[in-house]
Structure formats: structure tokens, C-alpha cells
Amino acid sequence: MQQQLKTSGSFPRGIVIGGVTYTTFEMREAEVADMIDAEAEGGLVGSLKYHLELAVRQLVKVATLDGQEFKGPFVGSMISKRQDFAAIRTAQVRLDEMGNDEPSASGASGTPSN
């Protein structure tokens, strides 16, 4: 069985959960079930809401600078700053590129490669 792809990144602004600001994240590749659930909750594939719903399903954990971790569950409202969403989208695209020999021209997570 192939190991699931993961990547990590930083939130430029940080997300606040329970009064704690988390500045780093780990994310796994999207599975078909994640994409179906994200479409059901977020609407059309490729929409901002879809990508946000997919991202919260892909998040494995977030952490503070001192190592405190939160492993979910995650909801879209936790990611409220545009810069933090951009960091998540960059990680989604990176995971797509890692998992596809020829990533789609759109670079959009959840879009099959050509």
C-alpha cells in the first residue's frame, strides 16, 4: 500500500482555535471521499467554498510555535484570513503536483490530471 502524501506549511497570520494561535499546519493529499464531501458542502468544484471545504478535510494538524498541536476536527470558519487561505491553497496545489505526473493546467486541487 502506497503511503499517503503529506506536506506542511505556515499560516502568515495564524488561525485562532479556542484562544490559541496556530501558525503551522500539516496537510494530506485529498481522497475522492474528501472531494465528494467538499462538493456537497461547498458547491461547484473550483469555487472558493469548495476549496475551503476540501482543505479542512485535508488538514492533519496545526501547531503553535511552542509545539502545541490541534488535530481537529477543522471547520472552514477557522480559516478566516485571506493570507492563511492562500497558504492552504498553495499546499493543496503542491500535493496535487506531488501526486500527479502531469498536474492539470488549472493547478486546482480535486481536478484530475490530463
Backbone as CSV, one residue per row, in Angstrom:
resi,resn,N_x,N_y,N_z,CA_x,CA_y,CA_z,C_x,C_y,C_z
1,MET,0.840,-1.189,0.000,0.000,0.000,0.000,0.880,1.246,0.000
2,GLN,0.548,2.176,-0.884,1.331,3.394,-1.007,1.032,4.340,0.156
3,GLN,2.088,4.958,0.674,1.932,5.888,1.789,1.269,7.173,1.301
4,GLN,0.392,7.731,2.120,-0.314,8.951,1.770,0.651,10.132,1.743
5,LEU,0.530,10.965,0.721,1.377,12.145,0.597,0.954,13.199,1.610
6,LYS,1.944,13.883,2.171,1.687,14.970,3.116,2.630,16.118,2.808
7,THR,2.233,17.300,3.216,3.085,18.478,3.121,2.796,19.357,4.325
8,SER,3.666,20.306,4.562,3.463,21.221,5.690,3.650,22.652,5.212
9,GLY,3.187,23.573,6.032,3.297,24.980,5.688,3.068,25.851,6.900
10,SER,3.102,27.143,6.653,2.902,28.130,7.720,1.743,29.044,7.375
11,PHE,1.006,29.423,8.399,-0.039,30.428,8.250,0.606,31.794,8.460
12,PRO,0.572,32.685,7.481,1.174,34.007,7.657,0.564,34.797,8.816
13,ARG,-0.742,34.668,9.023,-1.423,35.413,10.085,-1.703,34.542,11.301
14,GLY,-1.869,33.254,11.091,-2.190,32.336,12.180,-3.689,32.162,12.329
15,ILE,-4.107,30.945,12.639,-5.530,30.704,12.882,-5.740,30.513,14.382
16,VAL,-6.832,31.054,14.871,-7.123,31.016,16.302,-8.209,29.973,16.557
17,ILE,-7.879,29.026,17.431,-8.825,27.983,17.839,-8.798,27.931,19.358
18,GLY,-9.930,28.191,19.977,-10.005,28.160,21.432,-9.060,29.141,22.105
19,GLY,-8.849,30.289,21.477,-7.979,31.311,22.052,-6.491,31.084,21.821
20,VAL,-6.125,30.025,21.122,-4.724,29.704,20.838,-4.459,29.979,19.361
21,THR,-3.345,30.671,19.069,-2.980,30.973,17.686,-2.017,29.917,17.161
22,TYR,-2.441,29.247,16.096,-1.637,28.202,15.457,-1.016,28.771,14.190
23,THR,0.277,28.510,13.999,0.996,29.139,12.896,1.539,28.173,11.851
24,THR,1.506,26.879,12.119,1.962,25.903,11.128,0.890,24.838,10.941
25,PHE,0.965,24.140,9.806,-0.010,23.093,9.533,0.634,21.933,8.792
26,GLU,-0.020,20.787,8.900,0.314,19.615,8.099,-0.951,19.213,7.368
27,MET,-0.790,18.864,6.111,-1.926,18.557,5.260,-1.630,17.288,4.463
28,ARG,-2.655,16.477,4.234,-2.505,15.253,3.451,-3.174,15.433,2.092
29,GLU,-2.849,14.524,1.191,-3.478,14.583,-0.129,-4.981,14.330,-0.012
30,ALA,-5.729,14.875,-0.940,-7.177,14.694,-0.956,-7.531,13.312,-1.479
31,GLU,-8.550,12.725,-0.884,-9.100,11.458,-1.356,-10.425,11.751,-2.055
32,VAL,-10.891,10.817,-2.845,-12.147,11.005,-3.574,-13.289,11.322,-2.607
33,ALA,-13.348,10.638,-1.487,-14.409,10.898,-0.498,-14.346,12.340,0.005
34,ASP,-13.131,12.877,0.185,-12.978,14.279,0.602,-13.570,15.210,-0.452
35,MET,-13.285,14.911,-1.711,-13.761,15.749,-2.809,-15.284,15.721,-2.911
36,ILE,-15.866,14.545,-2.732,-17.328,14.418,-2.778,-17.959,15.193,-1.626
37,ASP,-17.415,15.029,-0.426,-17.939,15.752,0.738,-17.780,17.260,0.572
38,ALA,-16.629,17.692,0.048,-16.385,19.123,-0.151,-17.355,19.701,-1.175
39,GLU,-17.643,18.945,-2.214,-18.600,19.405,-3.222,-20.002,19.506,-2.622
40,ALA,-20.380,18.532,-1.798,-21.698,18.553,-1.160,-21.842,19.751,-0.224
41,GLU,-20.772,20.093,0.489,-20.812,21.205,1.445,-20.512,22.552,0.801
42,GLY,-19.622,22.538,-0.199,-19.108,23.795,-0.730,-19.582,24.196,-2.103
43,GLY,-20.266,23.306,-2.797,-20.753,23.671,-4.120,-19.815,23.243,-5.225
44,LEU,-19.831,23.999,-6.290,-19.110,23.644,-7.504,-17.617,23.452,-7.274
45,VAL,-17.080,22.404,-7.919,-15.638,22.176,-7.890,-14.971,23.404,-8.497
46,GLY,-13.953,23.892,-7.851,-13.240,25.072,-8.327,-13.656,26.351,-7.623
47,SER,-14.776,26.321,-6.901,-15.206,27.524,-6.190,-14.380,27.707,-4.919
48,LEU,-14.354,28.912,-4.438,-13.632,29.225,-3.206,-14.131,28.364,-2.050
49,LYS,-15.439,28.250,-1.912,-16.029,27.465,-0.819,-15.660,25.988,-0.942
50,TYR,-15.649,25.461,-2.161,-15.248,24.065,-2.372,-13.818,23.849,-1.883
51,HIS,-12.903,24.720,-2.284,-11.503,24.556,-1.890,-11.325,24.677,-0.379
52,LEU,-12.089,25.556,0.246,-12.028,25.683,1.701,-12.539,24.406,2.366
53,GLU,-13.663,23.891,1.895,-14.214,22.655,2.462,-13.269,21.476,2.246
54,LEU,-12.616,21.431,1.091,-11.652,20.367,0.837,-10.451,20.515,1.767
55,ALA,-9.985,21.741,1.952,-8.809,21.993,2.800,-9.027,21.529,4.234
56,VAL,-10.192,21.808,4.798,-10.405,21.406,6.193,-10.486,19.891,6.329
57,ARG,-10.788,19.196,5.252,-10.768,17.734,5.270,-9.349,17.190,5.113
58,GLN,-8.494,17.961,4.459,-7.115,17.541,4.232,-6.192,17.869,5.406
59,LEU,-6.563,18.841,6.227,-5.702,19.205,7.358,-5.543,18.028,8.310
60,VAL,-4.306,17.750,8.671,-3.992,16.688,9.630,-3.857,17.287,11.016
61,LYS,-3.117,18.405,11.091,-2.924,19.082,12.374,-2.409,20.487,12.129
62,VAL,-2.577,21.318,13.147,-1.978,22.646,13.193,-1.177,22.723,14.487
63,ALA,-0.182,23.612,14.514,0.675,23.691,15.703,1.071,25.136,15.987
64,THR,1.404,25.377,17.249,1.911,26.676,17.683,3.434,26.665,17.608
65,LEU,4.029,27.824,17.793,5.494,27.917,17.789,6.120,27.070,18.884
66,ASP,5.420,26.913,20.018,5.983,26.121,21.122,5.592,24.640,21.048
67,GLY,4.975,24.225,19.926,4.707,22.806,19.719,3.340,22.301,20.139
68,GLN,2.476,23.166,20.654,1.118,22.732,20.998,0.382,22.384,19.705
69,GLU,-0.303,21.240,19.675,-0.975,20.777,18.466,-2.487,20.680,18.645
70,PHE,-3.185,20.896,17.546,-4.622,20.658,17.458,-4.821,19.780,16.235
71,LYS,-5.508,18.641,16.414,-5.662,17.668,15.332,-7.098,17.556,14.833
72,GLY,-7.884,18.582,15.067,-9.223,18.604,14.511,-10.283,18.204,15.511
73,PRO,-11.506,18.214,15.066,-11.929,18.463,13.690,-11.794,19.938,13.313
74,PHE,-11.614,20.166,12.009,-11.465,21.514,11.473,-12.731,21.907,10.728
75,VAL,-13.061,23.186,10.775,-14.192,23.731,10.019,-13.711,24.971,9.273
76,GLY,-14.397,25.285,8.195,-13.985,26.393,7.342,-13.864,27.730,8.044
77,SER,-14.712,27.990,9.017,-14.675,29.287,9.702,-13.387,29.505,10.493
78,MET,-12.616,28.458,10.716,-11.336,28.606,11.420,-10.306,29.326,10.552
79,ILE,-10.477,29.263,9.249,-9.529,29.887,8.326,-10.190,31.153,7.797
80,SER,-9.970,32.263,8.478,-10.694,33.487,8.152,-9.851,34.544,7.448
81,LYS,-8.555,34.419,7.479,-7.679,35.418,6.854,-7.293,34.965,5.446
82,ARG,-7.345,35.901,4.517,-7.045,35.591,3.117,-5.645,35.007,2.936
83,GLN,-4.658,35.551,3.652,-3.284,35.059,3.530,-3.164,33.616,4.012
84,ASP,-3.890,33.263,5.056,-3.859,31.894,5.574,-4.527,30.932,4.593
85,PHE,-5.620,31.374,3.970,-6.271,30.550,2.954,-5.335,30.348,1.761
86,ALA,-4.617,31.398,1.373,-3.671,31.284,0.256,-2.580,30.259,0.566
87,ALA,-2.117,30.217,1.806,-1.099,29.233,2.201,-1.652,27.815,2.089
88,ILE,-2.902,27.635,2.474,-3.558,26.327,2.368,-3.714,25.926,0.896
89,ARG,-4.137,26.870,0.058,-4.307,26.582,-1.378,-2.975,26.206,-2.016
90,THR,-1.908,26.905,-1.634,-0.578,26.579,-2.156,-0.212,25.149,-1.791
91,ALA,-0.516,24.748,-0.568,-0.227,23.377,-0.130,-1.076,22.368,-0.901
92,GLN,-2.342,22.699,-1.179,-3.193,21.802,-1.963,-2.600,21.576,-3.356
93,VAL,-2.185,22.645,-3.996,-1.601,22.544,-5.333,-0.307,21.738,-5.282
94,ARG,0.511,21.977,-4.263,1.762,21.228,-4.103,1.478,19.732,-3.975
95,LEU,0.470,19.372,-3.192,0.103,17.962,-3.051,-0.371,17.378,-4.380
96,ASP,-1.140,18.152,-5.132,-1.567,17.692,-6.458,-0.360,17.426,-7.342
97,GLU,0.594,18.335,-7.325,1.791,18.183,-8.151,2.622,16.986,-7.710
98,MET,2.683,16.734,-6.417,3.421,15.582,-5.898,2.755,14.271,-6.312
99,GLY,1.428,14.277,-6.434,0.690,13.055,-6.705,0.413,12.779,-8.166
100,ASN,0.618,13.764,-9.016,0.342,13.609,-10.444,1.617,13.764,-11.242
101,ASP,1.824,12.873,-12.205,2.972,13.021,-13.096,2.839,14.278,-13.936
102,GLU,1.611,14.558,-14.376,1.337,15.743,-15.173,0.160,16.476,-14.546
103,PRO,0.423,17.420,-13.625,-0.680,18.128,-12.978,-1.546,18.862,-14.003
104,SER,-2.798,19.036,-13.664,-3.714,19.727,-14.565,-3.262,21.157,-14.779
105,ALA,-3.632,21.699,-15.902,-3.246,23.066,-16.227,-3.834,24.051,-15.230
106,SER,-4.979,23.706,-14.640,-5.621,24.625,-13.704,-4.893,24.691,-12.376
107,GLY,-4.156,23.637,-12.044,-3.475,23.604,-10.755,-4.432,23.530,-9.587
108,ALA,-5.687,23.192,-9.855,-6.700,23.198,-8.806,-6.816,21.831,-8.157
109,SER,-6.788,21.811,-6.844,-6.952,20.565,-6.109,-8.308,19.965,-6.436
110,GLY,-8.314,18.666,-6.646,-9.557,17.988,-6.950,-9.837,17.895,-8.435
111,THR,-8.972,18.478,-9.267,-9.147,18.404,-10.702,-8.241,17.321,-11.246
112,PRO,-8.784,16.339,-11.971,-7.946,15.258,-12.467,-6.877,15.774,-13.418
113,SER,-5.754,15.092,-13.441,-4.700,15.477,-14.369,-5.064,15.022,-15.766
114,ASN,-4.491,15.672,-16.764,-4.768,15.350,-18.175,-4.049,14.100,-18.590
